């Protein structure tokens, strides 16, 4: 994920900062404890596509 893109993307629910998890290819919101998938380089920032995080984010 390009840093420039990551700097402008926010969580669609709380508008907070997202962290990119390279291992799972997901954007994680620590506040809402959600992970949004990145498919073919395109973030899917829809609540229905997100999964609940079961671990602590960075």
PyMOL Python script that loads the backbone (N, CA, C, O; Angstrom):
from pymol import cmd

cmd.read_pdbstr("""\
ATOM      1  N   UNK A   1       0.857  -1.168   0.000  1.00  0.00           N
ATOM      2  CA  UNK A   1       0.000   0.000   0.000  1.00  0.00           C
ATOM      3  C   UNK A   1       0.900   1.228   0.000  1.00  0.00           C
ATOM      4  O   UNK A   1       1.837   1.317   0.793  1.00  0.00           O
ATOM      5  N   UNK A   2       0.619   2.160  -0.878  1.00  0.00           N
ATOM      6  CA  UNK A   2       1.415   3.374  -0.981  1.00  0.00           C
ATOM      7  C   UNK A   2       1.158   4.291   0.213  1.00  0.00           C
ATOM      8  O   UNK A   2       0.016   4.501   0.622  1.00  0.00           O
ATOM      9  N   UNK A   3       2.249   4.832   0.760  1.00  0.00           N
ATOM     10  CA  UNK A   3       2.144   5.707   1.936  1.00  0.00           C
ATOM     11  C   UNK A   3       1.273   6.922   1.657  1.00  0.00           C
ATOM     12  O   UNK A   3       0.527   7.362   2.531  1.00  0.00           O
ATOM     13  N   UNK A   4       1.359   7.465   0.457  1.00  0.00           N
ATOM     14  CA  UNK A   4       0.580   8.655   0.106  1.00  0.00           C
ATOM     15  C   UNK A   4      -0.918   8.358   0.216  1.00  0.00           C
ATOM     16  O   UNK A   4      -1.680   9.174   0.734  1.00  0.00           O
ATOM     17  N   UNK A   5      -1.332   7.196  -0.271  1.00  0.00           N
ATOM     18  CA  UNK A   5      -2.737   6.801  -0.196  1.00  0.00           C
ATOM     19  C   UNK A   5      -3.134   6.525   1.249  1.00  0.00           C
ATOM     20  O   UNK A   5      -4.210   6.929   1.689  1.00  0.00           O
ATOM     21  N   UNK A   6      -2.275   5.845   1.978  1.00  0.00           N
ATOM     22  CA  UNK A   6      -2.569   5.516   3.372  1.00  0.00           C
ATOM     23  C   UNK A   6      -2.753   6.772   4.227  1.00  0.00           C
ATOM     24  O   UNK A   6      -3.538   6.766   5.175  1.00  0.00           O
ATOM     25  N   UNK A   7      -2.042   7.835   3.899  1.00  0.00           N
ATOM     26  CA  UNK A   7      -2.146   9.085   4.662  1.00  0.00           C
ATOM     27  C   UNK A   7      -3.496   9.777   4.492  1.00  0.00           C
ATOM     28  O   UNK A   7      -3.891  10.559   5.357  1.00  0.00           O
ATOM     29  N   UNK A   8      -4.211   9.512   3.402  1.00  0.00           N
ATOM     30  CA  UNK A   8      -5.491  10.198   3.190  1.00  0.00           C
ATOM     31  C   UNK A   8      -6.701   9.320   3.493  1.00  0.00           C
ATOM     32  O   UNK A   8      -7.817   9.826   3.610  1.00  0.00           O
ATOM     33  N   UNK A   9      -6.492   8.010   3.622  1.00  0.00           N
ATOM     34  CA  UNK A   9      -7.606   7.110   3.926  1.00  0.00           C
ATOM     35  C   UNK A   9      -7.947   7.162   5.412  1.00  0.00           C
ATOM     36  O   UNK A   9      -7.060   7.228   6.263  1.00  0.00           O
ATOM     37  N   UNK A  10      -9.239   7.130   5.709  1.00  0.00           N
ATOM     38  CA  UNK A  10      -9.706   7.101   7.093  1.00  0.00           C
ATOM     39  C   UNK A  10     -10.775   6.028   7.229  1.00  0.00           C
ATOM     40  O   UNK A  10     -11.343   5.568   6.239  1.00  0.00           O
ATOM     41  N   UNK A  11     -11.036   5.641   8.456  1.00  0.00           N
ATOM     42  CA  UNK A  11     -12.089   4.674   8.736  1.00  0.00           C
ATOM     43  C   UNK A  11     -13.433   5.290   8.323  1.00  0.00           C
ATOM     44  O   UNK A  11     -13.720   6.431   8.686  1.00  0.00           O
ATOM     45  N   UNK A  12     -14.248   4.560   7.581  1.00  0.00           N
ATOM     46  CA  UNK A  12     -15.537   5.108   7.152  1.00  0.00           C
ATOM     47  C   UNK A  12     -16.527   5.287   8.301  1.00  0.00           C
ATOM     48  O   UNK A  12     -17.523   5.993   8.142  1.00  0.00           O
ATOM     49  N   UNK A  13     -16.278   4.668   9.451  1.00  0.00           N
ATOM     50  CA  UNK A  13     -17.199   4.787  10.577  1.00  0.00           C
ATOM     51  C   UNK A  13     -16.817   5.921  11.519  1.00  0.00           C
ATOM     52  O   UNK A  13     -17.637   6.797  11.795  1.00  0.00           O
ATOM     53  N   UNK A  14     -15.584   5.916  12.013  1.00  0.00           N
ATOM     54  CA  UNK A  14     -15.187   6.914  13.014  1.00  0.00           C
ATOM     55  C   UNK A  14     -14.305   8.021  12.442  1.00  0.00           C
ATOM     56  O   UNK A  14     -14.006   8.999  13.126  1.00  0.00           O
ATOM     57  N   UNK A  15     -13.892   7.863  11.188  1.00  0.00           N
ATOM     58  CA  UNK A  15     -13.008   8.829  10.507  1.00  0.00           C
ATOM     59  C   UNK A  15     -11.615   8.878  11.121  1.00  0.00           C
ATOM     60  O   UNK A  15     -10.880   9.849  10.947  1.00  0.00           O
ATOM     61  N   UNK A  16     -11.265   7.818  11.842  1.00  0.00           N
ATOM     62  CA  UNK A  16      -9.946   7.734  12.458  1.00  0.00           C
ATOM     63  C   UNK A  16      -8.898   7.179  11.508  1.00  0.00           C
ATOM     64  O   UNK A  16      -9.221   6.717  10.414  1.00  0.00           O
ATOM     65  N   UNK A  17      -7.656   7.228  11.927  1.00  0.00           N
ATOM     66  CA  UNK A  17      -6.518   6.753  11.147  1.00  0.00           C
ATOM     67  C   UNK A  17      -6.560   5.233  10.992  1.00  0.00           C
ATOM     68  O   UNK A  17      -6.937   4.510  11.914  1.00  0.00           O
ATOM     69  N   UNK A  18      -6.170   4.768   9.817  1.00  0.00           N
ATOM     70  CA  UNK A  18      -6.092   3.337   9.538  1.00  0.00           C
ATOM     71  C   UNK A  18      -4.631   2.911   9.481  1.00  0.00           C
ATOM     72  O   UNK A  18      -3.771   3.666   9.029  1.00  0.00           O
ATOM     73  N   UNK A  19      -4.363   1.700   9.943  1.00  0.00           N
ATOM     74  CA  UNK A  19      -3.028   1.111   9.874  1.00  0.00           C
ATOM     75  C   UNK A  19      -3.070  -0.038   8.875  1.00  0.00           C
ATOM     76  O   UNK A  19      -3.992  -0.853   8.893  1.00  0.00           O
ATOM     77  N   UNK A  20      -2.056  -0.098   7.995  1.00  0.00           N
ATOM     78  CA  UNK A  20      -2.005  -1.181   7.014  1.00  0.00           C
ATOM     79  C   UNK A  20      -1.293  -2.386   7.600  1.00  0.00           C
ATOM     80  O   UNK A  20      -0.168  -2.271   8.087  1.00  0.00           O
ATOM     81  N   UNK A  21      -1.941  -3.539   7.556  1.00  0.00           N
ATOM     82  CA  UNK A  21      -1.355  -4.794   8.006  1.00  0.00           C
ATOM     83  C   UNK A  21      -0.932  -5.552   6.751  1.00  0.00           C
ATOM     84  O   UNK A  21      -1.758  -6.135   6.048  1.00  0.00           O
ATOM     85  N   UNK A  22       0.362  -5.530   6.488  1.00  0.00           N
ATOM     86  CA  UNK A  22       0.901  -6.141   5.275  1.00  0.00           C
ATOM     87  C   UNK A  22       0.664  -7.655   5.244  1.00  0.00           C
ATOM     88  O   UNK A  22       0.389  -8.226   4.189  1.00  0.00           O
ATOM     89  N   UNK A  23       0.772  -8.289   6.395  1.00  0.00           N
ATOM     90  CA  UNK A  23       0.630  -9.751   6.482  1.00  0.00           C
ATOM     91  C   UNK A  23      -0.769 -10.204   6.038  1.00  0.00           C
ATOM     92  O   UNK A  23      -0.901 -11.177   5.295  1.00  0.00           O
ATOM     93  N   UNK A  24      -1.806  -9.497   6.495  1.00  0.00           N
ATOM     94  CA  UNK A  24      -3.176  -9.894   6.156  1.00  0.00           C
ATOM     95  C   UNK A  24      -3.754  -9.080   5.008  1.00  0.00           C
ATOM     96  O   UNK A  24      -4.871  -9.346   4.563  1.00  0.00           O
ATOM     97  N   UNK A  25      -3.004  -8.088   4.522  1.00  0.00           N
ATOM     98  CA  UNK A  25      -3.453  -7.199   3.448  1.00  0.00           C
ATOM     99  C   UNK A  25      -4.790  -6.546   3.806  1.00  0.00           C
ATOM    100  O   UNK A  25      -5.764  -6.605   3.056  1.00  0.00           O
ATOM    101  N   UNK A  26      -4.790  -5.915   5.001  1.00  0.00           N
ATOM    102  CA  UNK A  26      -5.994  -5.249   5.496  1.00  0.00           C
ATOM    103  C   UNK A  26      -5.639  -3.898   6.094  1.00  0.00           C
ATOM    104  O   UNK A  26      -4.520  -3.679   6.559  1.00  0.00           O
ATOM    105  N   UNK A  27      -6.608  -3.003   6.074  1.00  0.00           N
ATOM    106  CA  UNK A  27      -6.503  -1.726   6.763  1.00  0.00           C
ATOM    107  C   UNK A  27      -7.243  -1.874   8.078  1.00  0.00           C
ATOM    108  O   UNK A  27      -8.416  -2.247   8.093  1.00  0.00           O
ATOM    109  N   UNK A  28      -6.568  -1.587   9.183  1.00  0.00           N
ATOM    110  CA  UNK A  28      -7.147  -1.819  10.499  1.00  0.00           C
ATOM    111  C   UNK A  28      -7.463  -0.510  11.211  1.00  0.00           C
ATOM    112  O   UNK A  28      -6.669   0.430  11.195  1.00  0.00           O
ATOM    113  N   UNK A  29      -8.628  -0.468  11.829  1.00  0.00           N
ATOM    114  CA  UNK A  29      -9.037   0.660  12.661  1.00  0.00           C
ATOM    115  C   UNK A  29      -8.979   0.187  14.113  1.00  0.00           C
ATOM    116  O   UNK A  29      -9.749  -0.681  14.525  1.00  0.00           O
ATOM    117  N   UNK A  30      -8.064   0.764  14.875  1.00  0.00           N
ATOM    118  CA  UNK A  30      -7.898   0.391  16.279  1.00  0.00           C
ATOM    119  C   UNK A  30      -9.068   0.825  17.144  1.00  0.00           C
ATOM    120  O   UNK A  30      -9.386   0.163  18.132  1.00  0.00           O
ATOM    121  N   UNK A  31      -9.703   1.913  16.791  1.00  0.00           N
ATOM    122  CA  UNK A  31     -10.824   2.433  17.584  1.00  0.00           C
ATOM    123  C   UNK A  31     -12.055   1.545  17.457  1.00  0.00           C
ATOM    124  O   UNK A  31     -12.661   1.172  18.461  1.00  0.00           O
ATOM    125  N   UNK A  32     -12.426   1.204  16.223  1.00  0.00           N
ATOM    126  CA  UNK A  32     -13.620   0.381  15.992  1.00  0.00           C
ATOM    127  C   UNK A  32     -13.328  -1.117  16.010  1.00  0.00           C
ATOM    128  O   UNK A  32     -14.245  -1.936  15.952  1.00  0.00           O
ATOM    129  N   UNK A  33     -12.037  -1.471  16.090  1.00  0.00           N
ATOM    130  CA  UNK A  33     -11.613  -2.879  16.084  1.00  0.00           C
ATOM    131  C   UNK A  33     -12.140  -3.611  14.847  1.00  0.00           C
ATOM    132  O   UNK A  33     -12.687  -4.710  14.935  1.00  0.00           O
ATOM    133  N   UNK A  34     -11.953  -2.954  13.672  1.00  0.00           N
ATOM    134  CA  UNK A  34     -12.374  -3.533  12.399  1.00  0.00           C
ATOM    135  C   UNK A  34     -11.192  -3.595  11.442  1.00  0.00           C
ATOM    136  O   UNK A  34     -10.279  -2.773  11.513  1.00  0.00           O
ATOM    137  N   UNK A  35     -11.218  -4.575  10.548  1.00  0.00           N
ATOM    138  CA  UNK A  35     -10.206  -4.719   9.512  1.00  0.00           C
ATOM    139  C   UNK A  35     -10.904  -4.722   8.158  1.00  0.00           C
ATOM    140  O   UNK A  35     -11.800  -5.527   7.904  1.00  0.00           O
ATOM    141  N   UNK A  36     -10.475  -3.806   7.298  1.00  0.00           N
ATOM    142  CA  UNK A  36     -11.047  -3.684   5.965  1.00  0.00           C
ATOM    143  C   UNK A  36     -10.094  -4.318   4.960  1.00  0.00           C
ATOM    144  O   UNK A  36      -8.906  -3.997   4.971  1.00  0.00           O
ATOM    145  N   UNK A  37     -10.571  -5.207   4.091  1.00  0.00           N
ATOM    146  CA  UNK A  37      -9.689  -5.887   3.152  1.00  0.00           C
ATOM    147  C   UNK A  37      -9.185  -4.960   2.045  1.00  0.00           C
ATOM    148  O   UNK A  37      -9.849  -3.994   1.670  1.00  0.00           O
ATOM    149  N   UNK A  38      -8.001  -5.278   1.538  1.00  0.00           N
ATOM    150  CA  UNK A  38      -7.455  -4.607   0.362  1.00  0.00           C
ATOM    151  C   UNK A  38      -7.382  -5.685  -0.710  1.00  0.00           C
ATOM    152  O   UNK A  38      -6.616  -6.643  -0.597  1.00  0.00           O
ATOM    153  N   UNK A  39      -8.190  -5.514  -1.751  1.00  0.00           N
ATOM    154  CA  UNK A  39      -8.279  -6.517  -2.823  1.00  0.00           C
ATOM    155  C   UNK A  39      -7.694  -5.951  -4.109  1.00  0.00           C
ATOM    156  O   UNK A  39      -8.162  -4.935  -4.623  1.00  0.00           O
ATOM    157  N   UNK A  40      -6.673  -6.617  -4.621  1.00  0.00           N
ATOM    158  CA  UNK A  40      -6.002  -6.173  -5.843  1.00  0.00           C
ATOM    159  C   UNK A  40      -5.552  -4.720  -5.730  1.00  0.00           C
ATOM    160  O   UNK A  40      -5.628  -3.966  -6.701  1.00  0.00           O
ATOM    161  N   UNK A  41      -5.087  -4.328  -4.550  1.00  0.00           N
ATOM    162  CA  UNK A  41      -4.598  -2.984  -4.323  1.00  0.00           C
ATOM    163  C   UNK A  41      -5.670  -1.939  -4.053  1.00  0.00           C
ATOM    164  O   UNK A  41      -5.357  -0.760  -3.891  1.00  0.00           O
ATOM    165  N   UNK A  42      -6.939  -2.359  -4.001  1.00  0.00           N
ATOM    166  CA  UNK A  42      -8.049  -1.429  -3.786  1.00  0.00           C
ATOM    167  C   UNK A  42      -8.683  -1.698  -2.424  1.00  0.00           C
ATOM    168  O   UNK A  42      -9.176  -2.798  -2.177  1.00  0.00           O
ATOM    169  N   UNK A  43      -8.674  -0.697  -1.534  1.00  0.00           N
ATOM    170  CA  UNK A  43      -9.292  -0.876  -0.214  1.00  0.00           C
ATOM    171  C   UNK A  43     -10.816  -0.981  -0.325  1.00  0.00           C
ATOM    172  O   UNK A  43     -11.450  -0.183  -1.014  1.00  0.00           O
ATOM    173  N   UNK A  44     -11.390  -1.963   0.351  1.00  0.00           N
ATOM    174  CA  UNK A  44     -12.848  -2.118   0.424  1.00  0.00           C
ATOM    175  C   UNK A  44     -13.292  -1.536   1.755  1.00  0.00           C
ATOM    176  O   UNK A  44     -13.288  -2.225   2.775  1.00  0.00           O
ATOM    177  N   UNK A  45     -13.676  -0.265   1.741  1.00  0.00           N
ATOM    178  CA  UNK A  45     -13.981   0.447   2.986  1.00  0.00           C
ATOM    179  C   UNK A  45     -15.480   0.500   3.255  1.00  0.00           C
ATOM    180  O   UNK A  45     -16.032   1.554   3.570  1.00  0.00           O
ATOM    181  N   UNK A  46     -16.116  -0.633   3.127  1.00  0.00           N
ATOM    182  CA  UNK A  46     -17.533  -0.761   3.444  1.00  0.00           C
ATOM    183  C   UNK A  46     -17.661  -1.569   4.729  1.00  0.00           C
ATOM    184  O   UNK A  46     -16.960  -2.562   4.924  1.00  0.00           O
ATOM    185  N   UNK A  47     -18.567  -1.129   5.604  1.00  0.00           N
ATOM    186  CA  UNK A  47     -18.743  -1.819   6.879  1.00  0.00           C
ATOM    187  C   UNK A  47     -19.098  -3.294   6.675  1.00  0.00           C
ATOM    188  O   UNK A  47     -18.674  -4.149   7.452  1.00  0.00           O
ATOM    189  N   UNK A  48     -19.869  -3.588   5.636  1.00  0.00           N
ATOM    190  CA  UNK A  48     -20.274  -4.980   5.412  1.00  0.00           C
ATOM    191  C   UNK A  48     -19.110  -5.857   4.939  1.00  0.00           C
ATOM    192  O   UNK A  48     -19.204  -7.082   5.016  1.00  0.00           O
ATOM    193  N   UNK A  49     -18.013  -5.260   4.450  1.00  0.00           N
ATOM    194  CA  UNK A  49     -16.834  -6.022   4.037  1.00  0.00           C
ATOM    195  C   UNK A  49     -15.831  -6.206   5.175  1.00  0.00           C
ATOM    196  O   UNK A  49     -14.926  -7.034   5.077  1.00  0.00           O
ATOM    197  N   UNK A  50     -15.987  -5.442   6.247  1.00  0.00           N
ATOM    198  CA  UNK A  50     -15.030  -5.466   7.355  1.00  0.00           C
ATOM    199  C   UNK A  50     -15.253  -6.698   8.240  1.00  0.00           C
ATOM    200  O   UNK A  50     -16.338  -7.276   8.302  1.00  0.00           O
ATOM    201  N   UNK A  51     -14.166  -7.061   8.917  1.00  0.00           N
ATOM    202  CA  UNK A  51     -14.254  -8.132   9.909  1.00  0.00           C
ATOM    203  C   UNK A  51     -13.811  -7.564  11.241  1.00  0.00           C
ATOM    204  O   UNK A  51     -13.031  -6.613  11.296  1.00  0.00           O
ATOM    205  N   UNK A  52     -14.317  -8.158  12.322  1.00  0.00           N
ATOM    206  CA  UNK A  52     -13.935  -7.749  13.676  1.00  0.00           C
ATOM    207  C   UNK A  52     -12.516  -8.212  13.961  1.00  0.00           C
ATOM    208  O   UNK A  52     -12.141  -9.340  13.639  1.00  0.00           O
ATOM    209  N   UNK A  53     -11.742  -7.338  14.562  1.00  0.00           N
ATOM    210  CA  UNK A  53     -10.392  -7.706  14.963  1.00  0.00           C
ATOM    211  C   UNK A  53     -10.453  -8.453  16.289  1.00  0.00           C
ATOM    212  O   UNK A  53     -11.222  -8.099  17.183  1.00  0.00           O
ATOM    213  N   UNK A  54      -9.642  -9.477  16.400  1.00  0.00           N
ATOM    214  CA  UNK A  54      -9.604 -10.249  17.635  1.00  0.00           C
ATOM    215  C   UNK A  54      -8.311 -10.022  18.402  1.00  0.00           C
ATOM    216  O   UNK A  54      -8.128 -10.558  19.495  1.00  0.00           O
ATOM    217  N   UNK A  55      -7.395  -9.209  17.817  1.00  0.00           N
ATOM    218  CA  UNK A  55      -6.126  -8.894  18.486  1.00  0.00           C
ATOM    219  C   UNK A  55      -5.981  -7.389  18.577  1.00  0.00           C
ATOM    220  O   UNK A  55      -6.724  -6.642  17.942  1.00  0.00           O
ATOM    221  N   UNK A  56      -5.020  -6.952  19.369  1.00  0.00           N
ATOM    222  CA  UNK A  56      -4.740  -5.525  19.506  1.00  0.00           C
ATOM    223  C   UNK A  56      -3.992  -5.048  18.296  1.00  0.00           C
ATOM    224  O   UNK A  56      -3.087  -5.730  17.815  1.00  0.00           O
ATOM    225  N   UNK A  57      -4.364  -3.854  17.777  1.00  0.00           N
ATOM    226  CA  UNK A  57      -3.609  -3.264  16.694  1.00  0.00           C
ATOM    227  C   UNK A  57      -2.409  -2.536  17.269  1.00  0.00           C
ATOM    228  O   UNK A  57      -2.373  -2.256  18.467  1.00  0.00           O
ATOM    229  N   UNK A  58      -1.468  -2.236  16.468  1.00  0.00           N
ATOM    230  CA  UNK A  58      -0.232  -1.572  16.853  1.00  0.00           C
ATOM    231  C   UNK A  58      -0.524  -0.563  17.854  1.00  0.00           C
ATOM    232  O   UNK A  58       0.385   0.123  18.323  1.00  0.00           O
TER     233      UNK A  58
END
""", "prot")
cmd.dss("prot")
cmd.show_as("cartoon", "prot")
cmd.util.cbc("prot")
cmd.orient("prot")
